[in-house]
């Protein structure tokens, strides 16, 4: 029975789809608002999709009403399948898992029953699942899944999401997990902030746009270049959870 929870970010932590999501949002925005629509003024890394869509609509000069948000989301979902299909066969920058990810997930699944595997991502569920599958990860390896639209704050915030994962752990396993035995694994300072906001630990991975030094300065409890050294990463995870087996 698991007594610790690992929540992995998706983009630039488990996988890279080389901007498929951004390209899909650009295509969706141009379909809705015309060829002048741009994503250049909005930050994407480590942020949740509802906030990104809200800011994109506002930057295009429109009120981000619930109806516009829903239309943009559904249009984005149509385009993400196209951009991911293109990325899968890109000759130079294919959509793929990042170094060590598949080995780490297999090791955790096969030999570490005390560490419950989950995802915590800014993606909507449909786009998050599509990205994982496109890069060769079966979503079913994750018992707990937390999506970017599960914050109940206004405006929504990523800092709510670890508590959602902890609650889902309790619902699934019939008993709670302590925040101090929950580790967020991610590649941005936003991952560090959301972990600490809920009393969780953070293993930061320098596979995104933040360097090891930047992630350390953000306050990560541990930092690795990537998830490529399976044994070392597992040791770090056990150290952060106080032992998971």
VOGU-3710 file (C-alpha; in Angstrom, 3 decimals, decimal comma):
1> xxxxxxxxxx> 0,000/0,000/0,000  1,484/3,363/-0,983  2,382/5,747/1,824  3,937/8,503/-0,299  2,794/10,377/-3,398  4,811/11,477/-6,428  3,178/14,035/-8,718  4,979/14,572/-12,034  4,562/17,634/-14,203  4,136/16,733/-17,892
11> xxxxxxxxxx> 5,645/19,268/-20,313  9,444/19,521/-20,146  9,502/17,137/-17,169  8,209/13,853/-18,588  7,983/14,804/-22,258  8,721/17,408/-24,872  6,327/17,991/-27,738  8,398/20,964/-28,942  5,679/23,558/-28,553  2,745/21,534/-29,895
21> xxxxxxxxxx> 0,428/23,049/-27,320  1,511/26,596/-28,088  1,109/26,012/-31,823  -2,356/24,550/-31,247  -3,375/27,579/-29,173  -2,039/29,890/-31,871  -4,043/28,050/-34,530  -7,159/28,109/-32,351  -6,776/31,816/-31,687  -6,345/32,633/-35,361
31> xxxxxxxxxx> -9,391/30,544/-36,219  -11,439/32,505/-33,686  -9,985/36,001/-33,911  -8,184/36,240/-37,251  -4,616/36,093/-38,606  -3,401/38,941/-36,394  -3,804/36,795/-33,271  -0,509/36,102/-31,496  0,733/34,217/-28,432  3,897/36,294/-28,031
41> xxxxxxxxxx> 2,754/38,419/-25,094  1,734/35,484/-22,866  4,008/33,262/-20,767  3,409/29,511/-21,029  6,099/27,692/-19,006  4,801/26,177/-15,787  1,416/27,892/-15,977  -2,078/26,422/-16,041  -4,095/26,359/-19,247  -7,175/28,249/-17,957
51> xxxxxxxxxx> -4,997/31,253/-17,099  -3,145/31,049/-20,411  -6,379/30,976/-22,411  -7,824/33,836/-20,352  -4,765/35,991/-21,043  -4,653/35,098/-24,744  -8,257/36,141/-25,239  -7,720/39,374/-23,313  -4,519/40,135/-25,255  -6,520/39,743/-28,464
61> xxxxxxxxxx> -8,790/42,546/-27,283  -11,787/40,461/-26,250  -13,567/39,842/-22,959  -12,645/36,349/-21,667  -16,245/35,334/-21,042  -17,107/31,775/-20,044  -18,509/31,197/-23,522  -15,342/32,433/-25,263  -13,166/30,397/-22,894  -15,121/27,232/-23,675
71> xxxxxxxxxx> -15,052/27,872/-27,432  -11,302/28,520/-27,334  -10,733/25,365/-25,278  -12,689/23,140/-27,662  -11,006/24,707/-30,708  -7,632/24,161/-29,046  -8,504/20,501/-28,462  -9,165/20,058/-32,178  -5,847/21,600/-33,125  -3,700/19,826/-30,496
81> xxxxxxxxxx> -4,269/16,483/-32,213  -2,988/17,973/-35,472  0,108/19,599/-33,969  0,962/16,474/-31,957  0,622/14,267/-35,044  3,015/16,611/-36,864  5,439/16,584/-33,934  5,501/12,775/-33,729  7,002/12,546/-37,221  9,149/15,685/-37,156
91> xxxxxxxxxx> 12,564/14,677/-38,547  14,616/16,908/-36,231  12,449/17,636/-33,174  10,051/14,742/-32,647  7,663/14,607/-29,715  9,329/12,267/-27,203  9,893/11,358/-23,599  12,792/13,086/-21,877  15,953/11,239/-20,762  15,379/8,479/-18,245
101> xxxxxxxxxx> 11,627/8,944/-17,932  10,491/5,552/-19,213  13,120/3,708/-17,172  12,166/5,630/-14,035  8,455/4,981/-14,477  9,097/1,281/-15,082  11,320/1,078/-11,995  8,727/2,803/-9,817  5,919/0,603/-11,118  7,843/-2,630/-10,750
111> xxxxxxxxxx> 9,768/-2,213/-7,526  8,435/0,629/-5,386  4,855/-0,021/-4,345  5,171/2,488/-1,514  5,489/5,383/-3,964  2,165/6,211/-5,618  2,652/7,659/-9,108  0,642/10,617/-10,331  0,684/13,602/-12,658  0,091/17,230/-11,746
121> xxxxxxxxxx> 0,026/19,446/-14,805  -1,229/22,774/-16,074  -2,773/20,981/-19,057  -6,457/20,337/-19,463  -7,211/16,625/-19,178  -7,814/16,027/-22,892  -4,653/17,808/-24,030  -2,563/16,314/-21,223  -3,630/12,777/-22,077  -3,022/13,423/-25,776
131> xxxxxxxxxx> 0,502/14,694/-25,101  1,409/11,713/-22,919  0,137/9,208/-25,475  1,819/10,990/-28,368  5,149/10,683/-26,570  4,730/7,009/-25,708  3,557/7,171/-22,082  0,391/5,284/-21,139  -1,579/7,529/-18,771  -2,689/4,410/-16,919
141> xxxxxxxxxx> 0,718/4,192/-15,203  -0,422/7,149/-13,075  -2,905/6,338/-10,338  -3,550/9,994/-9,487  -4,094/12,646/-12,166  -4,479/16,354/-11,458  -5,315/18,738/-14,304  -4,895/22,454/-14,768  -8,589/23,296/-14,490  -9,061/21,691/-11,058
151> xxxxxxxxxx> -8,206/24,808/-9,062  -11,292/26,267/-7,372  -9,760/29,674/-6,655  -10,713/32,810/-8,571  -8,515/33,415/-10,459  -7,387/29,774/-10,606  -3,900/28,969/-9,379  -1,473/26,071/-9,707  -0,867/26,360/-5,963  -4,243/24,674/-5,343
161> xxxxxxxxxx> -3,349/21,548/-7,289  -1,158/19,552/-4,842  -4,031/19,554/-2,345  -6,276/18,170/-5,105  -3,779/15,345/-5,664  -3,573/14,608/-1,947  -7,378/14,451/-1,734  -7,536/12,096/-4,732  -4,945/9,851/-3,055  -7,206/9,608/-0,008
171> xxxxxxxxxx> -10,248/8,826/-2,126  -8,404/6,145/-4,091  -6,555/4,431/-1,242  -8,995/5,007/1,582  -6,508/6,795/3,791  -4,683/10,121/3,592  -1,100/10,892/2,644  0,787/13,613/4,453  1,800/16,676/2,411  5,344/16,175/3,731
181> xxxxxxxxxx> 5,344/12,758/2,026  4,186/14,237/-1,278  6,742/15,266/-3,904  6,069/17,489/-6,891  8,488/16,736/-9,740  8,687/19,613/-12,206  10,900/21,873/-14,279  9,896/25,422/-13,314  9,808/27,703/-10,276  5,994/27,422/-10,505
191> xxxxxxxxxx> 6,342/23,736/-9,567  8,481/24,661/-6,575  5,998/27,320/-5,473  2,948/25,079/-5,732  4,690/22,320/-3,764  5,678/24,580/-0,913  2,292/26,339/-0,870  0,778/23,009/0,196  3,569/21,814/2,493  4,928/19,370/-0,087
201> xxxxxxxxxx> 8,479/18,753/-1,305  9,781/19,523/-4,791  12,280/17,668/-6,926  13,135/20,118/-9,705  14,418/18,894/-13,064  16,475/21,157/-15,332  14,989/19,774/-18,558  12,910/22,871/-19,288  13,826/26,524/-19,546  15,139/26,951/-15,984
211> xxxxxxxxxx> 18,720/26,092/-15,071  19,856/24,085/-12,059  20,928/27,309/-10,344  17,604/29,021/-11,060  15,689/26,073/-9,638  17,869/26,029/-6,538  17,305/29,755/-6,039  13,568/29,125/-6,359  13,843/26,905/-3,289  13,586/23,388/-4,713
221> xxxxxxxxxx> 14,262/20,720/-2,096  16,429/18,818/-4,592  17,520/19,483/-8,171  18,735/17,123/-10,894  19,818/17,804/-14,468  17,350/15,214/-15,733  15,675/11,956/-14,702  18,308/9,850/-16,432  20,069/8,250/-13,450  17,279/5,994/-12,242
231> xxxxxxxxxx> 18,909/4,716/-9,054  19,989/8,175/-7,961  16,563/9,702/-8,689  14,815/6,969/-6,689  17,185/7,591/-3,774  16,399/11,299/-3,917  12,669/10,576/-3,935  12,946/8,309/-0,912  14,979/10,964/0,854  12,318/13,604/0,178
241> xxxxx> 9,429/11,385/1,283  11,195/10,087/4,372  11,075/6,595/2,914  8,290/5,272/0,720  8,560/1,536/1,062
//
